[in-house]
Amino acid sequence: MELSSATHDALLRVGTSTLTGILSRRGLRNMFLQDVWPIRPDVPRMVGPAFTMRFIPAREDKTATGRGAVHQRAMEECPPGHVLVVDARGDPRAASAGDIYCGRLKARGCAGIVTDGGLRDTEGVFNTGLPAYHRRPSSPPSGIVHQPADLNLPIACGGVAVYPGDIVVGDCDGVVVIPPDIVEAVAEEALATTLYDEFAEAEVARGRSLVGLFPAAGEEAKRDFEAWKKTRSGGS
């Protein structure tokens, strides 16, 4: 799926906490990747459709043939604007990729990389500018533990089912997956929710009680919110 620029920009403005709340209300309660974090808190935010790679455990009589080819293909075939999502079985004993592979993704215009394993050369990965998420740093090369098996099929990552084309959003808290058929509605609702949250934060800072304000807005809070929005838009 190709995201519209409006949806893409909206997803860059809202938090994964807001998105997970909206998805939960729609019955999707397991969409936030567990034990997957940005390599640094200040990595750029990430939005893009998923392109997947699956690792299986390395085996000494098999890893010598074809292992690198699938791994390299992932870096060469992940489409621009997409996020490479790696199923490393939650095993960070060896890296899913390093700075050169991530640099290739960045050079080709990809939107990021996510693995529930580890990344190596994280200083170099950060310097590429590619948004990158993993379980923890891992210096050993991938072949010690992992063997790439296939590309762009449904995988598990961080305990979440990820299908090719799912929309992947990352921020300083982690990574959430959104089904593409509802992403526009979710993004629109998330923008509206984020605006109300900004109002509620300002009211709490002024000393207002949470009762009737958050998480559920009472009639008084709704009226105050509408007035607050007008002041932000110059009275229009």
N, C-alpha and C positions, 0 to 999 in steps of 0.2 A: 504494500500500500504506500502511496505517495502522500505525505501529509501536506495539507494546505498550509500556506505561510501563516495564516491567522491561527490555526491550531498549533502549529509548531511554536510560534511566538508565545501563545498562551501557556503552553506547557513549560516553557523556559521561565515563566514568571511565577508559577505556583509550586508549592512544596510537595514532596512525596507524602508528607503527613496529611495534607489536604486530599490528595488523590486517593490514598488508601481509605480514608473515611468515606469518600464518595463511592468507591468500588465496593466497600463493605455494605453500604446501604443498598447496593444493587445485587447483593448476594454473593459477591466475589471476595472471599475473606482470606485467601492465601495467594496474594499477588506481590507481596513485598519480600525480596530475597533476604534470607537469613544468613547472618555471619558474612556479609559482603559489604565492604566499605570502600570509600574513595582512598586512593593511595596517599592523598593528603587532603585535609579539610578544605583547602582553597583550590581544588581542581575546578575547571570550568564545569558548569552545569551541562547535562547531556540529554539529548532527545533524538530518537531515531528508531526506525523499524529494525527488528532483530534479524540478523543473519547468524546461523548457529554452527558450532563445531562441537563434536562429541569425542571425548577421550574414553578409552577403555584402559584397564591396567596393562602396563608393559609386560611383555613376555620375551625372554631372551632369544628364543628361536624365531620370533616374528618381527621384532622391532627393527631389524637391520634392513628390511625390504619395504619400501614405500612409506615409511613413517614420515620422513621429511616432506615428501611430495604433498600429502594432505595438509600438513601444517602450512606449507608455503602457499598452497592453493587458497587457504582461508584468507591469507593476507592479500592475495591478488584478486580474489573473486568477491569478497565482501563489497557490495555496491557502495558508491559514494553516498553519504548521508545516512548510512546504516550503522548499527552497533553490532560488533562481533560479540556474541554471547557464547561462552565456553562452558560446557559441562565437564568439570574436572572431578566429579564425584565428591566434592567437598574436601579434596585431598591436596593440601598445599605443600607436600613434601618436596615437590619439584615444580618449576615454573611452567605456567601455561604459555608465556611469551616474555620477551624482553624488550629493551629499548629499540633495537633495530627493526624487529617485527612491528612494534607499535609505531615506529617512525614511518614505516611503509604504509600502514593504515592511514596515518595522518596525511602523508603526502598524496594519497589517493582520494582524500576528501571524506574519509569515513568519520562517523560521529563519535565513536568511542569503543572501548573494549570492557567487557565484564566477564569475570570468571569466579567460580566458587572455590578455586584453588589459589595459587599464588602468582605473582609477577616478579621477575628479577630485574635488576638494573633500574630500580624504581626512580632513582635520581634522574637517569637518562630518560625514562618514560615520562616523567613530569616535564622535563625540558622539551619534549616533542610538542607539548600543548594538547595532546590527545587526552580527553577525559578517560580515566582508567579506574576500575573498581575491582577489588579482589578480597580474599580472606585475610591474607597477611603476606609480607614479602617472603620470597623463596628464591635463594640463589642457585640451587642445583638445576641443571638443564632438564627439560621436560622428559627426555627419553629414559631417565632413571626410573620414573614412576608411571609415565603416561604414554599411550600410543594413540594418535589421532585415528579415528575410525571412519567418520563420515561428516558431511557438510549439509547444512540447511535442511535438517529433519527435526521433528520435535525432540526436545531435550529436557532434562531437569537441571536447574541451576539455583543453588541456594534454597532447595526445597520447593521450588515453584516450577510448574510446567511452563515451558517457553516454546511457542510455536513460531516458525519463520513468519515474519511480517507483523508479529506483535509489536506494539509500541513500547519502547523502553525509555524510562525517564530516570535520571540520576541527579541527586543533589548531595549536600554535605551529610545527610542522614543515611543515604543508601540508594537502593534501586527498586523501582516498582514497574510492573508489567501491566499494560492496558490492552485488552482485546481491540483490534482495529475497527471492528464494526460499531463500537460505542465511543471511540476516542473523541470525536468532535463534541458529542454531548457532555462527556466527562470534562473535557477542557473548558467548555463554556460554563458549566456548573462550578468548576474549580476556581475560575476567575471571579465569579460572583461571591463565592465563599471566602476567597482571599480578601476581597474588598471589605466584606463584613468583619472579618477577623482583624483587619487593620483598625476599623472603627472600635471594635471591642477592646483591643489592646490600648488604644488611646483613652477610652473610658475607664478602664481598670487603672491606668497610670494616674488618672485624675482622682481616683478613690472610689469609683462606682462599684457597687456590689455585683457579684456574679448573678444573683437572683434576677431572673427576667432578662438577663443580658446574654449569658453564654453557659452552656452550649445552645440553649433554645432561646430565641428572641421573643420577648413579650411585646404587646402592642405598643407600649411606651418606647421600648428600645427600637422597634421598627420605625416609629415616627421620627425618633431622634436620628436614626441611621439615614433616613431619606433627607432630613435637613442637613446632615453632615455631608452627604454626597453633593448637595447643591453648593455648599461652601467650597468644596474641592473643585467643582467645575465652573466656578466663577459666577454662580447664581443662575446658570442656564438650565 
